[in-house]
Amino acid sequence: MGYRPGPGRVQIKGKITTMSNAIVVLNAGSSSIKFSLFIERGETLEPDVRGQVEGLYTAARFVSKAPDGAVKSEKSWPAGVKVGHDGALDHLVGHLRSELAGDRLIGIGHRVVHGGMAYTQPVQVDEAVFEVLETFIPLAPLHQPHNLAPIRRALERAPGLPQVACFDTSFHRTKPDVAQMFALPADLREAGVLRYGFHGLSYEYIASILPDIDPKAATGRSVVLHLGNGASMCALEAGRSIASTMGFTAVEGLPMGTRSGSLDPGVILYLMDQHGMDARAIEKLLYTQSGLLGVSGISSDMRTLLASENPQAKLAVDLFVYRIRRELGSSAAALGGLDAIVFTAGIGENAPEIRSRICRDAAWLGVDIDEAVNAAGRRRISTESSRVAVWVIPTNEELMIALHTKHLLSGSGTNG
């Protein structure tokens, strides 16, 4: 009787090859789908390939890269061809099948922006859960539908493959009740009008590795600055979210690439009354025509603005830094002090000029930056004598999603 390979083994011409578990992570937006493939090696998850399909409805382009950044595969579609989300997912499925080779896909982890009041942890998605997630679309109309699209497709085409939703809001549910409230009538609060906070997967990742980098900060009071095209800040006390700059939506807080950040509600009423703008026009203004792009009139890209001599570009950068300065003071007040600052995400990790300006403005908090070390892009950029440690730590939301997916499917996670 010949040997029959058991679970996790493949027989190839008389050889027994051990299969590894694999997890795919998807982050679907309005015009792109980002993906990562992780392979389980013992107790760890190792990145295998990552990439994206961008320009889904304009000039679509696919690229897949190895962990060292080397391009493994790429494709461009003719201009004007609308690949769309379905076409992009079809291409990704084919690519990932070839990448998996002999490994076994055990699940797909999805970044989902909103878990509402229902979900404080990642959850495995079935039809009932999916219906609940759809009810959160009005809370995040520009993000939630796109996040859910790949889940719906997978539920229909691969019903036996587990789908795990990981939420940007969940990490912030540890905030005190007063930090989650607006001064509005109780019936609105009960209906879900709360300060949820976002970028939670990024903050959770930073909190998870901070003990290995700065034990004092990990058990103390830190403010993490997630500065990218979307930007926010989070006050951490012993690794738990205490306050955040984003609230009911991902448009509140700091000025961002194209988002306005915090705005006097009276401005909305003025635009409606005096300019005849309806909800959709205001939505477009606040989400896609404001922020760095709106102020500068040039670009939403911080690199472009820093390189420009245009006064409006300088003004946009000045406003960005000023708002961070104010929110940093507010975050430190919520914590009752400050032990560390962490910069992360695109601008936070790669714009030493912005980091320098923010840190100089924070001297009153006890921050003393080492300009040479900051310019060199080192991990710790504060001086040894600085009362507040300042770190630059790359975030890894994809790994956080993969870990949640692994733990949930292994039975060690919490469902819901």
N, C-alpha and C positions, 0 to 999 in steps of 0.2 A: 504494500500500500504506500503510495507516495505521500510526502509531507504536504499538508494543506496550510498555507500561511494564515495565521490568526490575525486579529485586529492589529493594525499598525505594522504589518509586514507585507512585503511584496516579493514574489518569487520571479526572478528573471534568469532564465536559462540555468537553472540549478542553483543560483545564488539567492540568498535571503537578504533583502535590503530593508532596513528599518525605515518606516515612514514617520515623518514628523507632523505634528499638528500645525495648521496654519490659520491665521486670522487676517481677514481683509478689513481695513478701515476706510470708510467713505465719508467725505465731507462735501455735500452737494450744495452749491449756491445757485444764484440766478443765471449766471453765465459760464460757470465752470463746475467741474467735479474733480476734487482732489482724492487721491487714493494712496494707500500704503499697504504693503504686504509684510506681515511678521511671521516668523517661523519659531516654533517653540523648541528651545534647546534646553533640556533639563527643566529647571525652574525659571528660566529666563526667556524673554521674547527678544529675538534678534531681528532687526530690520533687514528685509531682503530686497525690496524694490519700492520706489515711491514715484509719484508723478501726478499729472493732471491732464484733463482735456479742457481747454479754455476756448473762449470765443464761440460758444455753442450755437449762437444765432447770428454770427457775423462771419469771421474767418476762423474756423475751428482748427485747433492745433493740438496734437497729442504728443506728450513726451514722457518717457519712463527712464528713471535713473537708478543706478546702484547706490548703495550707502555712501560710497566715496565720491558721488557726484557724476560719475561717468555715465554718459547717455547710453542706454541699452536699446531703446527703440523710440522712433518718432514718426509722426505722420502729419501732414497738413492737407486739409481739404480745400478745394477751389473756393475762391472768394465768392460770397453770395450763397454758398451751400449752407443751409440751416441744418446742422447735424442734430441739434436739440438734445435733450436729456436722454431720450430713448436711444438715439443713435450712438451717443457717447457711451452709455452703459453697455450696449451691444459690443462696441469695440473693446471696452475694458474687460468684459467677460472673456473674449477671445484671448486677449493679452495675458490675463491672469491665469488662464488655463495652461498656457505654455510655460509660465513662470513657476507654477505649482509643481510641474513634473510629477515626481512620485509622492509628493506631500499631500496631506489630507486636509481639506478646508473644513473647519469645524464650526465656523460662524462668521458673521459680518457685523462689525461694530459701526454704528452711525452717530455722527455728531448731530444732535437735535437741539436747536437753540432754546426751546421752551418746554419745561416739564410742568408748568403751572404750579398749583398748590398740591397736585395729586402725587407727584413723584419727587422724592428726596434722594433717590438712588437710581442707578441704571436699571433698566427693565427689559426683559425679553418680550418682544412684540408679537402678539397674535392679533387676530381680527378685533377682539374687544379692546385691547390696549390701543390699537391703531385708531379706532374710532374716538377714543378719549383724546389722543394726540391731535386729531383733526379739530377738536373743539378749541384748541389753543391757537389756531391760525389767526383769529382776530387780535391776539396779543402780540403776534410777530408776523404780520402779513407779508413782509418782504423776505422772510427767511424760512419760516416753518413749512410752507408748501413745497419748497425745493428740497428741504431736509427729508421730508416724508416720501417724496417721489421714488427714490430707489428702494425704500422699504416696501412700498406698495408693489413695485415691480417684482421684487424678490419673493414676497408672499405669494404672488400669483404664479410665478414661473419655477420657484424652488421652495415649495411649501415645507419641505422637510429640513431645510437649512436654517438654523437659528439666526434671528435678527435681534440685535441688542441696541437699544437707544440709550445714548449717554447725553445728559443734558447740561447746557451751559448755566442753567439756573440753580441746579441742585446744591452746589457747593455753598451757595449763599443763604441757604435756609437755616443756617446756624446763627444768623444775625439776630440780635435782640428784636423783640416785637416792635419797639419804637423805631428801630432802624429800617423796618420793612413797611412802615405806615406812611400814608399821606394824611394831611389834616382834612379829610373828607368824611361824609356821613358813613356810619357803620355798614349800611346796606351795600355801599359800593366796595368797601373793604371785603365784605363777605362774598361779593361777586368776583373777587380776584383782582381788584385794582390795588396793587401793592408795588413796593419797590423791590423787584426780584433780584436785579443784578445779573450780569452776564460775564463772559470769558471765564466761567467757573472752572472749566477743564484745564485751562492754562494755570490758574491760581492753584488748583489742586495739585498739579504737577510740581510747581515750585515749592509748595508746602511739603510735598512728599520727599523731596531731595534736600531741602534746607537743613535738616538735622545733620547730614554728612558734610555740609559746607560751613555752617555757622550754628552750632548747637545753642548758643545764647539767643540768637535771633529766632530759632525754631521754637524755643519755649517762651520767648518774650514777645515783643511788640514790633511788627514789621509792616512796612507799606510796600506793596508790589505794584510797579507801574508797567502795565501791559500796553506798550505804545506801538501801534501799527497803523494801518489804514483805518481800522477800528481801534479806539483807544479808551482805556479805563484804568482805574486804580482800585486797589482793594486793601483794606486794613486788616491785618492778621494778628490775632492774639493766640499764641501757642498753636499756630497752624490752622486756626478756625476763622472764618470770615466774620468780621464784626461790623464793617461798613464798606460800601462800594459806591463808586461815582455813578454807575449806570443804575437805572431804576425800573420803571414799568416797561420801558422799551430800551433797545440798544442805541437810542439816539440821545439819551440824557447824558449829562456829565461833560467831559472834555470835548473841545472841538476836534473833529476827526478829518479824515481825508475829504469826504463829501458830506458828512453829517454835521449839523449845527452844534450839537452839544446842548447844554441846559439853556433854556429860553423862558423868559417871562411869559406865562400863559396869556397875558394881555396882548402880546404881540399876535398870537393866533386870532384872538377876537378882532383885533384891528385889521388884519389881513382879510378876514371874512367880511367885515362891515365896510371897509373903505376900498378894498381892492377886488371884492367880489370873488375871492378864491374859495373853492369848495375843499372838502377833505382830501380828495386825491391830488389836487394842485398843491396844497400845503404839504402833503406827504412827500411829493416829488421835490419840493423846495428844501425841506428839512433833511431828507435822506440822500439826495443825489446832487444838489446844486449849492450846498452850503459848505461849512467847514473850511479847510485850507483852500479848496478850489474856489469857493464862493468869495472869500476875503481877498485872495490873491488875484483872481481872475485869470490865473495862469495854469495851475496844476494842483492835483491832490497829492502829488508825490513830494515828500519832504526833501529828497535829494535834489530835485529840480529847484525847489524854493531856496535851499541853502546855497545853490550855485548861482542863483539869479541876483542881479543888481537892481532889479525892479523894486521900488519902494513898497508896492503892495505885497510883494513876496516877503519882504522883511516884516511887514505888519502882520501877515498871517503867522509867521514863525513867532513873533513877539507875543501875539495873542495866545498861541498854543502854550508857550512857556509860562505866561502869566496865569493862565487857568490852572495849570499843573501846580504852580506855586501856591495858589489859594487852596486847591483841593488837598495838597500835602499837609498844609496847616490844619485843615479840617479833619483829615484822617488821623493826624497825630493827636488832636484834641479828643477824638472818639476813643483812642487807645489810652489816653492819659500819659503819653510819653512815646518815645521812639528809640528802638535799639538798632534797627537796620532798614535800609532801602534796597530794593531789588529792581533792576531794570530788565525788561524782557520784551520779546516780539521785535518786529522789523526795525523800527526806529530806536527802541530801547537798546537793542543789541548792536546796532550798526551806525549810530549817529553820535559820536563822541562830543560834538559841539553842543547838541541838545542836552546830553547828560551833564556836561560841564556847567551850562547855564542854570539848569535845575538845581544842581548841587550848590553852586555859589549862592543862589537865592535862598537855599536852606541852611546857610551858615548859622543862623539864629537858633536852629534846632540842634546844633552841635556837629554839623556835617563839615568835614574838611577833606576836599578832594585832592588827590595827587594827579595833577594835570598830565604829566608825562606818562604815567601808568594808564590813565584814562585814554589818552591818544593812542597808546599801543594796544588797546583792546584787551587788557588783562581781566581776570575774573573779579578780583577785588580792586576797586579804584579809589578807595579812601586811604588816607594816611594812617599810620599805626596809632597816631595820637587822637584820631577822630573819635569823638564820643559815639557817633553813629556809624556803623559799618555800612559801606555801599558796595553792592555786588552787581555784576552783569552775568545773568544766568539765562542761557537759551531755553525757551520753553519747548515742550514736546507734547502737544495735545493729542497727537495721533497715538503715541505710546500709551498715554493715559487711557484712551478709549480701548486700545487693544488689551491692556491689563484688566480693565473692567469687564470686557467681554470674556476673557479667559476665566476670571474668578467667578463670574456669574454662571458660565456654562459648566464649570467644574463643581458647582454646588456650594462654593465658599462665599458667594456674593449674596446680596439682599435684593430680592425682586420687588421693587416698588418702594 
